[in-house]
């Protein structure tokens, strides 16, 4: 049996497939057959869509919260580097002026 060539799907295609499952009331298996997808991939997309709407476990961050946390960590790192640079510059100029 030959393997199927790996296909790449856009987020819009994934969301459309998830919406197809939700709107038709079909099982994931039936919807996967209709859309010519693997059942595993479709189940993964459904789980990801549910995680985006709400966290799955207590304390787990949503997708938006994780993105914000990444952004804030990068910003924090940049601000710390700027602060350290300004400390060194202030010490340098204080030494020069005395």
LOKEFI-718970 format. One record per residue (C-alpha): chain; z, y, x; residue number from 1; residue in three letters. Coordinates in steps of 0.001 Angstrom, whole numbers. Example, Ala and Ser with C-alpha at 12.3 -4.5 7.8 and 13.67 -1.06 7.14 Angstrom:
REM residues 2
(A, (7800, -4500, 12300), 1, ALA)
(A, (7140, -1060, 13670), 2, SER)
//
This chain:
REM residues 98
(A, (0, 0, 0), 1, UNK)
(A, (-1009, 3316, 1532), 2, UNK)
(A, (1311, 6266, 1517), 3, UNK)
(A, (518, 9315, -523), 4, UNK)
(A, (-235, 12435, 1474), 5, UNK)
(A, (2695, 14854, 1463), 6, UNK)
(A, (2103, 17807, -811), 7, UNK)
(A, (3686, 21247, -649), 8, UNK)
(A, (4705, 23036, -3841), 9, UNK)
(A, (5540, 26685, -4407), 10, UNK)
(A, (8774, 27789, -6038), 11, UNK)
(A, (6808, 28724, -9167), 12, UNK)
(A, (5374, 25214, -9412), 13, UNK)
(A, (8817, 23686, -8974), 14, UNK)
(A, (10327, 25929, -11645), 15, UNK)
(A, (7447, 25124, -14002), 16, UNK)
(A, (8068, 21405, -13529), 17, UNK)
(A, (11792, 21852, -14207), 18, UNK)
(A, (11002, 23895, -17307), 19, UNK)
(A, (8597, 21156, -18460), 20, UNK)
(A, (11413, 18609, -18319), 21, UNK)
(A, (13813, 20893, -20180), 22, UNK)
(A, (11382, 22034, -22869), 23, UNK)
(A, (9771, 18688, -23718), 24, UNK)
(A, (12967, 16658, -23839), 25, UNK)
(A, (11288, 13869, -21905), 26, UNK)
(A, (13123, 11834, -19317), 27, UNK)
(A, (12699, 12795, -15695), 28, UNK)
(A, (10700, 9626, -15145), 29, UNK)
(A, (8288, 10428, -17989), 30, UNK)
(A, (7900, 14055, -16888), 31, UNK)
(A, (7264, 12968, -13293), 32, UNK)
(A, (4540, 10621, -14523), 33, UNK)
(A, (2996, 13427, -16633), 34, UNK)
(A, (2995, 15855, -13697), 35, UNK)
(A, (1960, 13293, -11061), 36, UNK)
(A, (5173, 13829, -9085), 37, UNK)
(A, (7731, 11513, -7617), 38, UNK)
(A, (10830, 11099, -9707), 39, UNK)
(A, (13039, 11814, -6696), 40, UNK)
(A, (11382, 15161, -5991), 41, UNK)
(A, (11645, 16239, -9613), 42, UNK)
(A, (15320, 15270, -9769), 43, UNK)
(A, (15963, 17269, -6592), 44, UNK)
(A, (14217, 20321, -8063), 45, UNK)
(A, (16268, 20055, -11259), 46, UNK)
(A, (19512, 19824, -9278), 47, UNK)
(A, (18527, 22856, -7180), 48, UNK)
(A, (17687, 24857, -10309), 49, UNK)
(A, (21104, 24027, -11765), 50, UNK)
(A, (22834, 25055, -8518), 51, UNK)
(A, (21080, 28399, -8646), 52, UNK)
(A, (22429, 29031, -12115), 53, UNK)
(A, (25992, 27925, -11418), 54, UNK)
(A, (27941, 26398, -8538), 55, UNK)
(A, (28362, 22627, -8891), 56, UNK)
(A, (31837, 22258, -7415), 57, UNK)
(A, (34899, 24438, -7348), 58, UNK)
(A, (34569, 26897, -4489), 59, UNK)
(A, (30873, 26211, -3849), 60, UNK)
(A, (28774, 29335, -3528), 61, UNK)
(A, (25670, 29997, -5587), 62, UNK)
(A, (22335, 30577, -3861), 63, UNK)
(A, (22628, 34343, -4304), 64, UNK)
(A, (26159, 34347, -2883), 65, UNK)
(A, (25067, 32322, 155), 66, UNK)
(A, (22206, 34753, 811), 67, UNK)
(A, (24576, 37719, 508), 68, UNK)
(A, (27065, 36045, 2845), 69, UNK)
(A, (24318, 35484, 5456), 70, UNK)
(A, (23234, 39109, 5153), 71, UNK)
(A, (26798, 40380, 5472), 72, UNK)
(A, (27471, 38211, 8519), 73, UNK)
(A, (24367, 39551, 10261), 74, UNK)
(A, (25361, 43113, 9398), 75, UNK)
(A, (28910, 42493, 10618), 76, UNK)
(A, (27612, 41144, 13933), 77, UNK)
(A, (25351, 44165, 14392), 78, UNK)
(A, (28202, 46578, 13618), 79, UNK)
(A, (30511, 44825, 16086), 80, UNK)
(A, (27871, 45133, 18814), 81, UNK)
(A, (27457, 48832, 18041), 82, UNK)
(A, (31228, 49338, 18108), 83, UNK)
(A, (31551, 47582, 21471), 84, UNK)
(A, (28723, 49666, 22909), 85, UNK)
(A, (30332, 52900, 21698), 86, UNK)
(A, (33692, 51862, 23186), 87, UNK)
(A, (32062, 51310, 26565), 88, UNK)
(A, (30137, 54578, 26333), 89, UNK)
(A, (33302, 56504, 25444), 90, UNK)
(A, (35177, 54950, 28366), 91, UNK)
(A, (32289, 55774, 30715), 92, UNK)
(A, (32120, 59418, 29654), 93, UNK)
(A, (35912, 59777, 29692), 94, UNK)
(A, (35954, 58533, 33290), 95, UNK)
(A, (33125, 60926, 34266), 96, UNK)
(A, (34771, 63980, 32741), 97, UNK)
(A, (38068, 63516, 34608), 98, UNK)
//
